[in-house]
Amino acid sequence: MRQNSFLALAVFGAVLVAAPVMAHHSFAAEYDNKKPVKLTGTITKIDWMNPHVYFFMDVEGDNGKVTSWGFEMGPPNLLQNQGWTRNTMKIGDVVIVEGTLAKDGTNQANARSVTLQSTGKKLGAASSESTNP
């Protein structure tokens, strides 16, 4: 009986540990690498957190209509390895983002690189897509 209880507890613990790993997405599941995108916009929000950094920006279309876009980057530690700090991008900054569109057709993308328009500095986005500058 004691051995069965231990086995049940071990299985339960393994399931708890595996659930977050299984829930973590892959690039191919969310983004379409055949749909590259390059957008220029103004930063409206930045979420600098694990497991991924997200930022949002307003993009003005050719018709003058402004749409909000969300971008996923890599984790903070990988971004720091590519020259980022928490303050590299600020709300109100104008940036040029190159990345890959979401498969679901929403205004979401995986950022591959971000160029700060004010300085021209281009940084890799530690993307889960393998091509970074």
Secondary structure, DSSP 8 states (H G I E B T S, - for coil): -HHHHHHHHHHHHHHHHHHHHHHS--HHHHEEEEEEEEEEEEEEEEE--SS--EEEEEEE-TTS-EEEEEEE---HHHHHHTT--TTSS-TT-EEEEEEEEETT-SSEEEEEEEEETTT--EEE---SSS---
